[in-house]
Amino acid sequence: MSDKVVDASALAALIFGEPEEKEIEARLAGHRLIAPTLLPFEMSSVCLKKLRKNPTARTAILARFAKLPSFPIDFYEVDPAATVEAAELLSLSAYDASYLLLARHMRAELVTLDTKLNAAI
């Protein structure tokens, strides 16, 4: 079983039942999932955006968000200084750079729906 780094865009597709859900599910099946420790906070931000955009779906959104702890993801620290350097060099956000650095460090595929991050791979 190989490792795959999962970012917030890919995990959000699974958690919130977005159109890319089946594609991401297939890409992650049978692999050990890993992510930087910031992933739960990014997922909180995704949830908040969804709540603000569609307040009438609050109960459904929060029910889906409650599934987050059930995803078997191993979390790793990523060096903040290296993250800044990579983000600056690749014109990424620090958040995106942390996923990329972890994937490179672990020699793992990075699973993302972010086109800019995907281009940096």
C-alpha positions as CSV (number, residue, x, y, z in Angstrom):
1,M,0.0,0.0,0.0
2,S,1.6,3.3,-1.1
3,D,1.2,6.7,0.5
4,K,-0.9,9.5,-1.1
5,V,-0.9,13.0,0.2
6,V,-4.5,14.4,0.1
7,D,-5.1,18.1,0.1
8,A,-8.2,20.0,1.2
9,S,-9.6,20.3,-2.3
10,A,-9.6,16.6,-2.8
11,L,-10.9,15.8,0.7
12,A,-13.6,18.4,0.4
13,A,-14.9,16.6,-2.7
14,L,-15.3,13.4,-0.6
15,I,-16.6,15.0,2.6
16,F,-19.1,17.4,0.9
17,G,-20.1,15.1,-2.0
18,E,-18.8,17.4,-4.8
19,P,-18.9,16.3,-8.4
20,E,-15.3,15.0,-8.4
21,E,-16.1,12.7,-5.4
22,K,-16.0,9.4,-7.4
23,E,-12.7,10.4,-9.2
24,I,-11.0,11.2,-5.9
25,E,-12.4,8.1,-4.2
26,A,-10.9,5.9,-6.9
27,R,-7.5,7.7,-6.8
28,L,-7.3,7.2,-3.0
29,A,-8.7,3.7,-2.6
30,G,-6.3,1.2,-1.1
31,H,-3.6,3.8,-0.2
32,R,-2.5,5.2,3.1
33,L,-3.5,8.8,3.3
34,I,-1.2,11.5,4.7
35,A,-1.4,15.2,5.0
36,P,0.2,18.2,6.7
37,T,-1.2,19.0,10.2
38,L,-3.0,22.0,8.7
39,L,-5.5,19.9,6.8
40,P,-8.3,19.9,9.5
41,F,-8.1,23.7,9.7
42,E,-8.4,24.1,6.0
43,M,-11.4,21.7,6.1
44,S,-12.9,23.9,8.7
45,S,-12.5,26.9,6.4
46,V,-14.1,25.0,3.5
47,C,-17.0,24.1,5.8
48,L,-17.4,27.7,6.9
49,K,-17.4,29.0,3.3
50,K,-20.1,26.4,2.5
51,L,-22.2,27.5,5.5
52,R,-22.0,31.2,4.5
53,K,-22.8,30.5,0.9
54,N,-25.8,28.2,1.7
55,P,-27.1,28.9,5.2
56,T,-30.3,26.9,4.5
57,A,-28.2,23.7,4.1
58,R,-26.6,24.2,7.5
59,T,-27.7,20.9,9.0
60,A,-26.6,18.9,6.0
61,I,-23.3,20.7,5.7
62,L,-22.4,20.2,9.3
63,A,-23.5,16.5,9.1
64,R,-21.1,16.0,6.2
65,F,-18.3,17.9,8.0
66,A,-18.8,15.6,11.1
67,K,-17.4,12.8,8.9
68,L,-14.0,14.3,8.9
69,P,-12.6,12.5,11.9
70,S,-13.6,9.1,10.4
71,F,-11.1,9.5,7.5
72,P,-7.9,7.6,8.2
73,I,-5.3,10.2,7.6
74,D,-1.9,10.3,9.1
75,F,-0.7,13.9,9.8
76,Y,2.8,15.2,9.5
77,E,4.5,18.4,10.4
78,V,6.1,20.4,7.5
79,D,8.9,22.8,8.1
80,P,7.5,26.4,8.0
81,A,10.7,27.9,6.7
82,A,10.9,25.4,3.8
83,T,7.2,26.0,3.1
84,V,7.8,29.8,2.7
85,E,10.7,29.2,0.5
86,A,8.8,26.7,-1.7
87,A,5.7,28.9,-1.8
88,E,7.8,31.9,-2.9
89,L,9.7,29.9,-5.5
90,L,6.7,28.3,-7.0
91,S,4.2,31.1,-6.6
92,L,1.9,29.0,-4.4
93,S,0.2,29.7,-1.1
94,A,2.0,28.5,1.9
95,Y,-0.8,26.0,2.5
96,D,-0.4,24.5,-1.0
97,A,3.4,24.5,-0.7
98,S,3.1,22.4,2.5
99,Y,1.2,19.7,0.7
100,L,3.8,19.7,-2.1
101,L,6.7,19.5,0.2
102,L,5.2,16.6,2.2
103,A,4.5,14.7,-1.1
104,R,8.1,15.3,-2.2
105,H,9.5,14.3,1.2
106,M,7.5,11.2,1.4
107,R,7.9,10.3,-2.3
108,A,4.1,10.1,-2.5
109,E,1.6,11.2,-5.1
110,L,-0.2,14.4,-4.3
111,V,-4.0,14.2,-4.9
112,T,-5.5,17.6,-5.5
113,L,-8.2,19.3,-7.5
114,D,-6.3,22.6,-7.3
115,T,-5.1,23.4,-10.9
116,K,-2.2,25.7,-9.8
117,L,-0.9,23.2,-7.3
118,N,-1.3,20.4,-9.8
119,A,0.8,22.4,-12.3
120,A,3.6,22.7,-9.6
121,I,3.8,19.0,-9.2
